[in-house]
């Protein structure tokens, strides 16, 4: 249950739309709906499953199936970042070399 503490913040339709279009900007949510104005009561039972490894492997497979992905430096940086997370090595460097049998 959510209980309002003090005065309930009033939001205009524009502010609500702005929040909905910026769901991941917590600072904006905190500004328009200060947490100190609300109390959460009750309890929840949650079971969390870490899917990081499976998700990263899936993303890597998808990325590597794209045509010419290894020729674009920005895409290589994205793959490098995913490998850093997968192997828990923030300083990991990815290098690619071409090999021609001829």
PDB file as gemmi writes it, atoms N, CA and C in Angstrom:
CRYST1    1.000    1.000    1.000  90.00  90.00  90.00 P 1                      
ATOM      1  N   UNK A   1       0.845  -1.166   0.000  1.00  0.00           N  
ATOM      2  CA  UNK A   1       0.000   0.000   0.000  1.00  0.00           C  
ATOM      3  C   UNK A   1       0.899   1.240   0.000  1.00  0.00           C  
ATOM      4  N   UNK A   2       0.508   2.232  -0.771  1.00  0.00           N  
ATOM      5  CA  UNK A   2       1.238   3.500  -0.829  1.00  0.00           C  
ATOM      6  C   UNK A   2       0.416   4.542  -0.086  1.00  0.00           C  
ATOM      7  N   UNK A   3       1.067   5.217   0.855  1.00  0.00           N  
ATOM      8  CA  UNK A   3       0.401   6.251   1.647  1.00  0.00           C  
ATOM      9  C   UNK A   3       1.133   7.569   1.415  1.00  0.00           C  
ATOM     10  N   UNK A   4       0.358   8.638   1.205  1.00  0.00           N  
ATOM     11  CA  UNK A   4       0.942   9.968   1.006  1.00  0.00           C  
ATOM     12  C   UNK A   4       1.302  10.544   2.368  1.00  0.00           C  
ATOM     13  N   UNK A   5       2.513  11.089   2.472  1.00  0.00           N  
ATOM     14  CA  UNK A   5       2.977  11.744   3.698  1.00  0.00           C  
ATOM     15  C   UNK A   5       3.006  13.240   3.416  1.00  0.00           C  
ATOM     16  N   UNK A   6       2.217  13.999   4.136  1.00  0.00           N  
ATOM     17  CA  UNK A   6       2.162  15.441   3.893  1.00  0.00           C  
ATOM     18  C   UNK A   6       1.273  15.742   2.706  1.00  0.00           C  
ATOM     19  N   UNK A   7       1.677  16.737   1.931  1.00  0.00           N  
ATOM     20  CA  UNK A   7       0.894  17.178   0.783  1.00  0.00           C  
ATOM     21  C   UNK A   7       1.178  16.303  -0.430  1.00  0.00           C  
ATOM     22  N   UNK A   8       0.117  15.860  -1.079  1.00  0.00           N  
ATOM     23  CA  UNK A   8       0.263  15.027  -2.269  1.00  0.00           C  
ATOM     24  C   UNK A   8       0.726  15.894  -3.442  1.00  0.00           C  
ATOM     25  N   UNK A   9       1.804  15.513  -4.113  1.00  0.00           N  
ATOM     26  CA  UNK A   9       2.251  16.279  -5.282  1.00  0.00           C  
ATOM     27  C   UNK A   9       1.209  16.198  -6.404  1.00  0.00           C  
ATOM     28  N   UNK A  10       0.870  17.335  -6.971  1.00  0.00           N  
ATOM     29  CA  UNK A  10      -0.072  17.392  -8.085  1.00  0.00           C  
ATOM     30  C   UNK A  10       0.733  17.511  -9.374  1.00  0.00           C  
ATOM     31  N   UNK A  11       0.461  16.629 -10.314  1.00  0.00           N  
ATOM     32  CA  UNK A  11       1.175  16.642 -11.588  1.00  0.00           C  
ATOM     33  C   UNK A  11       0.221  17.001 -12.718  1.00  0.00           C  
ATOM     34  N   UNK A  12       0.711  17.819 -13.630  1.00  0.00           N  
ATOM     35  CA  UNK A  12      -0.076  18.139 -14.819  1.00  0.00           C  
ATOM     36  C   UNK A  12       0.027  16.962 -15.792  1.00  0.00           C  
ATOM     37  N   UNK A  13      -0.844  16.945 -16.780  1.00  0.00           N  
ATOM     38  CA  UNK A  13      -0.813  15.904 -17.801  1.00  0.00           C  
ATOM     39  C   UNK A  13       0.530  15.921 -18.532  1.00  0.00           C  
ATOM     40  N   UNK A  14       1.064  17.112 -18.779  1.00  0.00           N  
ATOM     41  CA  UNK A  14       2.367  17.234 -19.451  1.00  0.00           C  
ATOM     42  C   UNK A  14       3.478  16.609 -18.615  1.00  0.00           C  
ATOM     43  N   UNK A  15       3.433  16.831 -17.301  1.00  0.00           N  
ATOM     44  CA  UNK A  15       4.449  16.255 -16.422  1.00  0.00           C  
ATOM     45  C   UNK A  15       4.355  14.731 -16.396  1.00  0.00           C  
ATOM     46  N   UNK A  16       3.138  14.214 -16.378  1.00  0.00           N  
ATOM     47  CA  UNK A  16       2.948  12.758 -16.403  1.00  0.00           C  
ATOM     48  C   UNK A  16       3.505  12.186 -17.702  1.00  0.00           C  
ATOM     49  N   UNK A  17       3.194  12.834 -18.823  1.00  0.00           N  
ATOM     50  CA  UNK A  17       3.713  12.378 -20.116  1.00  0.00           C  
ATOM     51  C   UNK A  17       5.240  12.434 -20.144  1.00  0.00           C  
ATOM     52  N   UNK A  18       5.790  13.496 -19.570  1.00  0.00           N  
ATOM     53  CA  UNK A  18       7.247  13.654 -19.512  1.00  0.00           C  
ATOM     54  C   UNK A  18       7.877  12.510 -18.711  1.00  0.00           C  
ATOM     55  N   UNK A  19       7.263  12.156 -17.589  1.00  0.00           N  
ATOM     56  CA  UNK A  19       7.763  11.036 -16.783  1.00  0.00           C  
ATOM     57  C   UNK A  19       7.681   9.722 -17.554  1.00  0.00           C  
ATOM     58  N   UNK A  20       6.567   9.511 -18.245  1.00  0.00           N  
ATOM     59  CA  UNK A  20       6.394   8.263 -18.991  1.00  0.00           C  
ATOM     60  C   UNK A  20       7.387   8.131 -20.140  1.00  0.00           C  
ATOM     61  N   UNK A  21       7.793   9.253 -20.717  1.00  0.00           N  
ATOM     62  CA  UNK A  21       8.775   9.217 -21.804  1.00  0.00           C  
ATOM     63  C   UNK A  21      10.213   9.186 -21.288  1.00  0.00           C  
ATOM     64  N   UNK A  22      10.387   9.342 -19.996  1.00  0.00           N  
ATOM     65  CA  UNK A  22      11.723   9.332 -19.380  1.00  0.00           C  
ATOM     66  C   UNK A  22      11.728   8.376 -18.189  1.00  0.00           C  
ATOM     67  N   UNK A  23      11.328   7.156 -18.434  1.00  0.00           N  
ATOM     68  CA  UNK A  23      11.168   6.170 -17.360  1.00  0.00           C  
ATOM     69  C   UNK A  23      12.455   5.870 -16.611  1.00  0.00           C  
ATOM     70  N   UNK A  24      13.579   5.989 -17.265  1.00  0.00           N  
ATOM     71  CA  UNK A  24      14.852   5.602 -16.647  1.00  0.00           C  
ATOM     72  C   UNK A  24      15.596   6.773 -16.014  1.00  0.00           C  
ATOM     73  N   UNK A  25      15.031   7.963 -16.052  1.00  0.00           N  
ATOM     74  CA  UNK A  25      15.681   9.141 -15.452  1.00  0.00           C  
ATOM     75  C   UNK A  25      15.172   9.330 -14.030  1.00  0.00           C  
ATOM     76  N   UNK A  26      15.806   8.637 -13.090  1.00  0.00           N  
ATOM     77  CA  UNK A  26      15.356   8.665 -11.700  1.00  0.00           C  
ATOM     78  C   UNK A  26      15.383  10.056 -11.097  1.00  0.00           C  
ATOM     79  N   UNK A  27      16.370  10.870 -11.485  1.00  0.00           N  
ATOM     80  CA  UNK A  27      16.448  12.212 -10.910  1.00  0.00           C  
ATOM     81  C   UNK A  27      15.203  13.027 -11.244  1.00  0.00           C  
ATOM     82  N   UNK A  28      14.634  12.820 -12.419  1.00  0.00           N  
ATOM     83  CA  UNK A  28      13.404  13.506 -12.820  1.00  0.00           C  
ATOM     84  C   UNK A  28      12.215  13.015 -11.982  1.00  0.00           C  
ATOM     85  N   UNK A  29      12.128  11.717 -11.776  1.00  0.00           N  
ATOM     86  CA  UNK A  29      11.064  11.153 -10.945  1.00  0.00           C  
ATOM     87  C   UNK A  29      11.168  11.679  -9.518  1.00  0.00           C  
ATOM     88  N   UNK A  30      12.395  11.704  -8.987  1.00  0.00           N  
ATOM     89  CA  UNK A  30      12.598  12.201  -7.614  1.00  0.00           C  
ATOM     90  C   UNK A  30      12.212  13.671  -7.489  1.00  0.00           C  
ATOM     91  N   UNK A  31      12.450  14.426  -8.553  1.00  0.00           N  
ATOM     92  CA  UNK A  31      12.125  15.853  -8.527  1.00  0.00           C  
ATOM     93  C   UNK A  31      10.606  16.072  -8.505  1.00  0.00           C  
ATOM     94  N   UNK A  32       9.888  15.335  -9.365  1.00  0.00           N  
ATOM     95  CA  UNK A  32       8.442  15.534  -9.477  1.00  0.00           C  
ATOM     96  C   UNK A  32       7.641  14.748  -8.434  1.00  0.00           C  
ATOM     97  N   UNK A  33       8.182  13.620  -7.996  1.00  0.00           N  
ATOM     98  CA  UNK A  33       7.517  12.792  -6.980  1.00  0.00           C  
ATOM     99  C   UNK A  33       8.528  12.460  -5.882  1.00  0.00           C  
ATOM    100  N   UNK A  34       8.819  13.415  -5.003  1.00  0.00           N  
ATOM    101  CA  UNK A  34       9.837  13.191  -3.967  1.00  0.00           C  
ATOM    102  C   UNK A  34       9.493  11.986  -3.088  1.00  0.00           C  
ATOM    103  N   UNK A  35      10.427  11.056  -2.923  1.00  0.00           N  
ATOM    104  CA  UNK A  35      10.166   9.853  -2.121  1.00  0.00           C  
ATOM    105  C   UNK A  35       9.757  10.158  -0.684  1.00  0.00           C  
ATOM    106  N   UNK A  36      10.180  11.299  -0.150  1.00  0.00           N  
ATOM    107  CA  UNK A  36       9.828  11.658   1.231  1.00  0.00           C  
ATOM    108  C   UNK A  36       8.329  11.904   1.392  1.00  0.00           C  
ATOM    109  N   UNK A  37       7.610  12.097   0.287  1.00  0.00           N  
ATOM    110  CA  UNK A  37       6.170  12.345   0.347  1.00  0.00           C  
ATOM    111  C   UNK A  37       5.340  11.064   0.315  1.00  0.00           C  
ATOM    112  N   UNK A  38       6.014   9.907   0.295  1.00  0.00           N  
ATOM    113  CA  UNK A  38       5.287   8.642   0.192  1.00  0.00           C  
ATOM    114  C   UNK A  38       5.849   7.624   1.178  1.00  0.00           C  
ATOM    115  N   UNK A  39       4.961   6.784   1.691  1.00  0.00           N  
ATOM    116  CA  UNK A  39       5.369   5.673   2.553  1.00  0.00           C  
ATOM    117  C   UNK A  39       4.807   4.393   1.944  1.00  0.00           C  
ATOM    118  N   UNK A  40       5.661   3.398   1.780  1.00  0.00           N  
ATOM    119  CA  UNK A  40       5.235   2.101   1.260  1.00  0.00           C  
ATOM    120  C   UNK A  40       5.055   1.162   2.440  1.00  0.00           C  
ATOM    121  N   UNK A  41       3.882   0.576   2.535  1.00  0.00           N  
ATOM    122  CA  UNK A  41       3.577  -0.314   3.654  1.00  0.00           C  
ATOM    123  C   UNK A  41       3.170  -1.676   3.116  1.00  0.00           C  
ATOM    124  N   UNK A  42       3.550  -2.714   3.829  1.00  0.00           N  
ATOM    125  CA  UNK A  42       3.229  -4.068   3.413  1.00  0.00           C  
ATOM    126  C   UNK A  42       4.511  -4.829   3.153  1.00  0.00           C  
ATOM    127  N   UNK A  43       4.402  -5.934   2.473  1.00  0.00           N  
ATOM    128  CA  UNK A  43       5.598  -6.702   2.155  1.00  0.00           C  
ATOM    129  C   UNK A  43       5.401  -7.424   0.831  1.00  0.00           C  
ATOM    130  N   UNK A  44       6.504  -7.783   0.227  1.00  0.00           N  
ATOM    131  CA  UNK A  44       6.528  -8.530  -1.027  1.00  0.00           C  
ATOM    132  C   UNK A  44       7.476  -9.697  -0.874  1.00  0.00           C  
ATOM    133  N   UNK A  45       7.165 -10.767  -1.542  1.00  0.00           N  
ATOM    134  CA  UNK A  45       8.088 -11.889  -1.647  1.00  0.00           C  
ATOM    135  C   UNK A  45       8.585 -11.907  -3.082  1.00  0.00           C  
ATOM    136  N   UNK A  46       9.886 -11.876  -3.239  1.00  0.00           N  
ATOM    137  CA  UNK A  46      10.479 -11.847  -4.570  1.00  0.00           C  
ATOM    138  C   UNK A  46      11.474 -12.982  -4.718  1.00  0.00           C  
ATOM    139  N   UNK A  47      11.552 -13.489  -5.914  1.00  0.00           N  
ATOM    140  CA  UNK A  47      12.605 -14.436  -6.235  1.00  0.00           C  
ATOM    141  C   UNK A  47      13.319 -13.865  -7.453  1.00  0.00           C  
ATOM    142  N   UNK A  48      14.573 -13.513  -7.275  1.00  0.00           N  
ATOM    143  CA  UNK A  48      15.352 -12.918  -8.352  1.00  0.00           C  
ATOM    144  C   UNK A  48      16.280 -13.965  -8.942  1.00  0.00           C  
ATOM    145  N   UNK A  49      16.419 -13.919 -10.243  1.00  0.00           N  
ATOM    146  CA  UNK A  49      17.304 -14.842 -10.940  1.00  0.00           C  
ATOM    147  C   UNK A  49      18.279 -14.015 -11.755  1.00  0.00           C  
ATOM    148  N   UNK A  50      19.558 -14.275 -11.571  1.00  0.00           N  
ATOM    149  CA  UNK A  50      20.577 -13.554 -12.333  1.00  0.00           C  
ATOM    150  C   UNK A  50      20.648 -14.156 -13.733  1.00  0.00           C  
ATOM    151  N   UNK A  51      20.260 -13.368 -14.725  1.00  0.00           N  
ATOM    152  CA  UNK A  51      20.277 -13.835 -16.109  1.00  0.00           C  
ATOM    153  C   UNK A  51      21.339 -13.098 -16.924  1.00  0.00           C  
ATOM    154  N   UNK A  52      22.256 -12.449 -16.232  1.00  0.00           N  
ATOM    155  CA  UNK A  52      23.259 -11.641 -16.917  1.00  0.00           C  
ATOM    156  C   UNK A  52      24.041 -12.456 -17.939  1.00  0.00           C  
ATOM    157  N   UNK A  53      24.553 -13.605 -17.529  1.00  0.00           N  
ATOM    158  CA  UNK A  53      25.379 -14.414 -18.428  1.00  0.00           C  
ATOM    159  C   UNK A  53      24.587 -14.845 -19.653  1.00  0.00           C  
ATOM    160  N   UNK A  54      23.389 -15.379 -19.453  1.00  0.00           N  
ATOM    161  CA  UNK A  54      22.584 -15.834 -20.579  1.00  0.00           C  
ATOM    162  C   UNK A  54      22.228 -14.676 -21.511  1.00  0.00           C  
ATOM    163  N   UNK A  55      21.894 -13.532 -20.928  1.00  0.00           N  
ATOM    164  CA  UNK A  55      21.514 -12.371 -21.733  1.00  0.00           C  
ATOM    165  C   UNK A  55      22.696 -11.870 -22.556  1.00  0.00           C  
ATOM    166  N   UNK A  56      23.860 -11.783 -21.939  1.00  0.00           N  
ATOM    167  CA  UNK A  56      25.046 -11.295 -22.662  1.00  0.00           C  
ATOM    168  C   UNK A  56      25.430 -12.256 -23.775  1.00  0.00           C  
ATOM    169  N   UNK A  57      25.392 -13.563 -23.499  1.00  0.00           N  
ATOM    170  CA  UNK A  57      25.708 -14.542 -24.544  1.00  0.00           C  
ATOM    171  C   UNK A  57      24.725 -14.428 -25.703  1.00  0.00           C  
ATOM    172  N   UNK A  58      23.464 -14.250 -25.397  1.00  0.00           N  
ATOM    173  CA  UNK A  58      22.450 -14.092 -26.432  1.00  0.00           C  
ATOM    174  C   UNK A  58      22.715 -12.838 -27.265  1.00  0.00           C  
ATOM    175  N   UNK A  59      23.033 -11.725 -26.596  1.00  0.00           N  
ATOM    176  CA  UNK A  59      23.332 -10.480 -27.310  1.00  0.00           C  
ATOM    177  C   UNK A  59      24.579 -10.623 -28.175  1.00  0.00           C  
ATOM    178  N   UNK A  60      25.606 -11.291 -27.656  1.00  0.00           N  
ATOM    179  CA  UNK A  60      26.835 -11.491 -28.429  1.00  0.00           C  
ATOM    180  C   UNK A  60      26.561 -12.323 -29.683  1.00  0.00           C  
ATOM    181  N   UNK A  61      25.782 -13.383 -29.544  1.00  0.00           N  
ATOM    182  CA  UNK A  61      25.441 -14.213 -30.709  1.00  0.00           C  
ATOM    183  C   UNK A  61      24.719 -13.374 -31.756  1.00  0.00           C  
ATOM    184  N   UNK A  62      23.758 -12.588 -31.299  1.00  0.00           N  
ATOM    185  CA  UNK A  62      22.997 -11.737 -32.213  1.00  0.00           C  
ATOM    186  C   UNK A  62      23.922 -10.728 -32.899  1.00  0.00           C  
ATOM    187  N   UNK A  63      24.794 -10.088 -32.120  1.00  0.00           N  
ATOM    188  CA  UNK A  63      25.719  -9.091 -32.668  1.00  0.00           C  
ATOM    189  C   UNK A  63      26.642  -9.705 -33.711  1.00  0.00           C  
ATOM    190  N   UNK A  64      27.199 -10.873 -33.390  1.00  0.00           N  
ATOM    191  CA  UNK A  64      28.185 -11.487 -34.281  1.00  0.00           C  
ATOM    192  C   UNK A  64      27.570 -12.049 -35.553  1.00  0.00           C  
ATOM    193  N   UNK A  65      26.266 -12.236 -35.578  1.00  0.00           N  
ATOM    194  CA  UNK A  65      25.596 -12.692 -36.795  1.00  0.00           C  
ATOM    195  C   UNK A  65      25.339 -11.552 -37.778  1.00  0.00           C  
ATOM    196  N   UNK A  66      25.480 -10.314 -37.320  1.00  0.00           N  
ATOM    197  CA  UNK A  66      25.272  -9.167 -38.212  1.00  0.00           C  
ATOM    198  C   UNK A  66      26.410  -9.076 -39.229  1.00  0.00           C  
ATOM    199  N   UNK A  67      26.068  -8.641 -40.402  1.00  0.00           N  
ATOM    200  CA  UNK A  67      27.051  -8.506 -41.475  1.00  0.00           C  
ATOM    201  C   UNK A  67      27.990  -7.338 -41.180  1.00  0.00           C  
ATOM    202  N   UNK A  68      29.262  -7.525 -41.382  1.00  0.00           N  
ATOM    203  CA  UNK A  68      30.302  -6.496 -41.244  1.00  0.00           C  
ATOM    204  C   UNK A  68      30.391  -5.895 -39.845  1.00  0.00           C  
ATOM    205  N   UNK A  69      29.936  -6.612 -38.837  1.00  0.00           N  
ATOM    206  CA  UNK A  69      29.946  -6.072 -37.479  1.00  0.00           C  
ATOM    207  C   UNK A  69      31.370  -5.834 -36.979  1.00  0.00           C  
ATOM    208  N   UNK A  70      32.315  -6.633 -37.425  1.00  0.00           N  
ATOM    209  CA  UNK A  70      33.686  -6.506 -36.940  1.00  0.00           C  
ATOM    210  C   UNK A  70      34.462  -5.403 -37.651  1.00  0.00           C  
ATOM    211  N   UNK A  71      33.847  -4.758 -38.627  1.00  0.00           N  
ATOM    212  CA  UNK A  71      34.524  -3.682 -39.346  1.00  0.00           C  
ATOM    213  C   UNK A  71      34.141  -2.297 -38.833  1.00  0.00           C  
ATOM    214  N   UNK A  72      33.154  -2.213 -37.989  1.00  0.00           N  
ATOM    215  CA  UNK A  72      32.714  -0.920 -37.446  1.00  0.00           C  
ATOM    216  C   UNK A  72      33.280  -0.759 -36.039  1.00  0.00           C  
ATOM    217  N   UNK A  73      34.048   0.300 -35.820  1.00  0.00           N  
ATOM    218  CA  UNK A  73      34.725   0.477 -34.529  1.00  0.00           C  
ATOM    219  C   UNK A  73      33.744   0.626 -33.368  1.00  0.00           C  
ATOM    220  N   UNK A  74      32.618   1.309 -33.597  1.00  0.00           N  
ATOM    221  CA  UNK A  74      31.656   1.473 -32.504  1.00  0.00           C  
ATOM    222  C   UNK A  74      31.020   0.143 -32.118  1.00  0.00           C  
ATOM    223  N   UNK A  75      30.774  -0.717 -33.100  1.00  0.00           N  
ATOM    224  CA  UNK A  75      30.198  -2.037 -32.817  1.00  0.00           C  
ATOM    225  C   UNK A  75      31.219  -2.921 -32.101  1.00  0.00           C  
ATOM    226  N   UNK A  76      32.487  -2.788 -32.476  1.00  0.00           N  
ATOM    227  CA  UNK A  76      33.537  -3.545 -31.800  1.00  0.00           C  
ATOM    228  C   UNK A  76      33.640  -3.132 -30.339  1.00  0.00           C  
ATOM    229  N   UNK A  77      33.490  -1.853 -30.065  1.00  0.00           N  
ATOM    230  CA  UNK A  77      33.520  -1.363 -28.679  1.00  0.00           C  
ATOM    231  C   UNK A  77      32.352  -1.930 -27.880  1.00  0.00           C  
ATOM    232  N   UNK A  78      31.192  -2.042 -28.514  1.00  0.00           N  
ATOM    233  CA  UNK A  78      30.029  -2.621 -27.830  1.00  0.00           C  
ATOM    234  C   UNK A  78      30.273  -4.093 -27.499  1.00  0.00           C  
ATOM    235  N   UNK A  79      30.849  -4.823 -28.443  1.00  0.00           N  
ATOM    236  CA  UNK A  79      31.162  -6.233 -28.202  1.00  0.00           C  
ATOM    237  C   UNK A  79      32.208  -6.347 -27.103  1.00  0.00           C  
ATOM    238  N   UNK A  80      33.212  -5.484 -27.140  1.00  0.00           N  
ATOM    239  CA  UNK A  80      34.242  -5.485 -26.097  1.00  0.00           C  
ATOM    240  C   UNK A  80      33.618  -5.254 -24.721  1.00  0.00           C  
ATOM    241  N   UNK A  81      32.682  -4.319 -24.624  1.00  0.00           N  
ATOM    242  CA  UNK A  81      32.033  -4.028 -23.341  1.00  0.00           C  
ATOM    243  C   UNK A  81      31.238  -5.233 -22.842  1.00  0.00           C  
ATOM    244  N   UNK A  82      30.562  -5.918 -23.744  1.00  0.00           N  
ATOM    245  CA  UNK A  82      29.806  -7.116 -23.354  1.00  0.00           C  
ATOM    246  C   UNK A  82      30.744  -8.217 -22.868  1.00  0.00           C  
ATOM    247  N   UNK A  83      31.885  -8.368 -23.526  1.00  0.00           N  
ATOM    248  CA  UNK A  83      32.859  -9.370 -23.081  1.00  0.00           C  
ATOM    249  C   UNK A  83      33.444  -9.002 -21.725  1.00  0.00           C  
ATOM    250  N   UNK A  84      33.640  -7.718 -21.477  1.00  0.00           N  
ATOM    251  CA  UNK A  84      34.128  -7.273 -20.163  1.00  0.00           C  
ATOM    252  C   UNK A  84      33.153  -7.673 -19.059  1.00  0.00           C  
ATOM    253  N   UNK A  85      31.866  -7.478 -19.323  1.00  0.00           N  
ATOM    254  CA  UNK A  85      30.851  -7.844 -18.331  1.00  0.00           C  
ATOM    255  C   UNK A  85      30.801  -9.362 -18.167  1.00  0.00           C  
ATOM    256  N   UNK A  86      30.814 -10.083 -19.284  1.00  0.00           N  
ATOM    257  CA  UNK A  86      30.726 -11.540 -19.250  1.00  0.00           C  
ATOM    258  C   UNK A  86      31.861 -12.157 -18.439  1.00  0.00           C  
ATOM    259  N   UNK A  87      33.081 -11.673 -18.653  1.00  0.00           N  
ATOM    260  CA  UNK A  87      34.245 -12.240 -17.970  1.00  0.00           C  
ATOM    261  C   UNK A  87      34.604 -11.498 -16.684  1.00  0.00           C  
ATOM    262  N   UNK A  88      33.815 -10.483 -16.337  1.00  0.00           N  
ATOM    263  CA  UNK A  88      34.063  -9.679 -15.125  1.00  0.00           C  
ATOM    264  C   UNK A  88      35.483  -9.125 -15.115  1.00  0.00           C  
ATOM    265  N   UNK A  89      35.894  -8.604 -16.257  1.00  0.00           N  
ATOM    266  CA  UNK A  89      37.223  -8.015 -16.420  1.00  0.00           C  
ATOM    267  C   UNK A  89      37.065  -6.633 -17.054  1.00  0.00           C  
ATOM    268  N   UNK A  90      36.951  -5.578 -16.236  1.00  0.00           N  
ATOM    269  CA  UNK A  90      36.706  -4.233 -16.760  1.00  0.00           C  
ATOM    270  C   UNK A  90      37.803  -3.704 -17.674  1.00  0.00           C  
ATOM    271  N   UNK A  91      39.008  -4.235 -17.564  1.00  0.00           N  
ATOM    272  CA  UNK A  91      40.119  -3.737 -18.378  1.00  0.00           C  
ATOM    273  C   UNK A  91      40.368  -4.593 -19.619  1.00  0.00           C  
ATOM    274  N   UNK A  92      39.535  -5.588 -19.878  1.00  0.00           N  
ATOM    275  CA  UNK A  92      39.729  -6.478 -21.016  1.00  0.00           C  
ATOM    276  C   UNK A  92      39.768  -5.683 -22.317  1.00  0.00           C  
ATOM    277  N   UNK A  93      40.717  -6.001 -23.176  1.00  0.00           N  
ATOM    278  CA  UNK A  93      40.844  -5.352 -24.479  1.00  0.00           C  
ATOM    279  C   UNK A  93      40.558  -6.377 -25.567  1.00  0.00           C  
ATOM    280  N   UNK A  94      39.766  -6.004 -26.552  1.00  0.00           N  
ATOM    281  CA  UNK A  94      39.413  -6.888 -27.655  1.00  0.00           C  
ATOM    282  C   UNK A  94      40.234  -6.506 -28.872  1.00  0.00           C  
ATOM    283  N   UNK A  95      40.860  -7.496 -29.475  1.00  0.00           N  
ATOM    284  CA  UNK A  95      41.618  -7.267 -30.700  1.00  0.00           C  
ATOM    285  C   UNK A  95      41.143  -8.217 -31.782  1.00  0.00           C  
ATOM    286  N   UNK A  96      41.096  -7.746 -33.001  1.00  0.00           N  
ATOM    287  CA  UNK A  96      40.655  -8.555 -34.133  1.00  0.00           C  
ATOM    288  C   UNK A  96      41.738  -8.476 -35.202  1.00  0.00           C  
ATOM    289  N   UNK A  97      42.079  -9.625 -35.772  1.00  0.00           N  
ATOM    290  CA  UNK A  97      43.063  -9.665 -36.858  1.00  0.00           C  
ATOM    291  C   UNK A  97      42.468 -10.454 -38.017  1.00  0.00           C  
ATOM    292  N   UNK A  98      42.746 -10.018 -39.226  1.00  0.00           N  
ATOM    293  CA  UNK A  98      42.267 -10.716 -40.419  1.00  0.00           C  
ATOM    294  C   UNK A  98      43.319 -11.726 -40.861  1.00  0.00           C  
ATOM    295  N   UNK A  99      42.856 -12.843 -41.383  1.00  0.00           N  
ATOM    296  CA  UNK A  99      43.761 -13.886 -41.863  1.00  0.00           C  
ATOM    297  C   UNK A  99      43.267 -14.345 -43.216  1.00  0.00           C  
ATOM    298  N   UNK A 100      44.164 -14.367 -44.182  1.00  0.00           N  
ATOM    299  CA  UNK A 100      43.823 -14.799 -45.531  1.00  0.00           C  
ATOM    300  C   UNK A 100      44.738 -15.962 -45.883  1.00  0.00           C  
ATOM    301  N   UNK A 101      44.178 -17.124 -46.233  1.00  0.00           N  
ATOM    302  CA  UNK A 101      44.972 -18.323 -46.507  1.00  0.00           C  
ATOM    303  C   UNK A 101      45.758 -18.239 -47.806  1.00  0.00           C  
ATOM    304  N   UNK A 102      45.413 -17.338 -48.682  1.00  0.00           N  
ATOM    305  CA  UNK A 102      46.081 -17.282 -49.990  1.00  0.00           C  
ATOM    306  C   UNK A 102      47.508 -17.035 -49.872  1.00  0.00           C  
TER     307      UNK A 102                                                      
END                                                                             
